[in-house]
Amino acid sequence: MSKPTLEERYPNIAALAKGCVSGSFSEWPQLAVEARIVLDRLDAIAELVRSIQEVIRISDRKHDAWDATKAALDKLNGGKS
């Protein structure tokens, strides 16, 4: 089974961002600009998260920095990592 896409995991955020970019929320021009920036970077953010997860998998240590990183990833994944 493949992992869900970011749009599948965060449908409300994706719908809002796409609506802003498409002009549906043109009364919020700054939000549309920020949404476009987020959409443009979603793939890079997802790749960064996968890379961080791999680094933790191959070199996990008991250390405050690793614990903080794993906690942040858990938040990002809705506590499901």
N, C-alpha and C positions, 0 to 999 in steps of 0.2 A: 504494500500500500504506500503510495507516495505521500509526502508531506503536503499539507494544505498550503496554498499560496498565501501571501500576505493579505490579499484582498479577501480570501476566504476566512482568514483568521481575524481580520479587523474590518468587517464589512461596512460598518458605519463610518469609519475614518476614510476608507477608500471611496465610498459613495460621496461623501462631502467633498473630498479632494477633487474627484472627477467632476462633480457638479460645479465647483469653483472654476476649474480649468475650462470647462465647456462654456462658461458664461452664464450658467443658470443662476449664479449668485453674483451677478455683475455689480450689484450695489455694494459688494465687499471687495473692491479691487485689491487691496493689500492681502487679504486672505487668499485670493486667487493666486497671487504671486507666490505666497508662502506655500500653498498647496502644490503648485507646479515644482517648486524646489524639492519638496518632500517626495513627490512622485518620481522626479528625475533621479533621486538618490536611493529609492527603495531597494533596488537590486544591489547597489554597493553596500548598503547597510546590512542586507541579508547575507551577503558574502562575508562581510566583516564578522557578523555573529557566528556564521558557520566556522570561520577560521579560528575565532576565539574558542569555540566549543572543542575544536580539534586539538588546539594547544593544551587546553585543560585535560582532555582525554589522555593525551600521551605524556603529560608531565605534571599531573595533579600533585599538589603538595598541601600539607596542613600548614597554612600560613594565612594571616589576615587578608593579604591582597588577593589570594586565590578565593578565599571565602567571600569576600566582597564582590568579586567578579562573578562567582557562581550565583550569588544572591541577586545580582543585577540581571543575569540571564534568566533566572527563574521569574523575576518580575516581568521581563519582556515576553516570556512564554506563558504568562498567566499562571505561573506555579506548576507548569506541566513538563519541565525539562528533567 
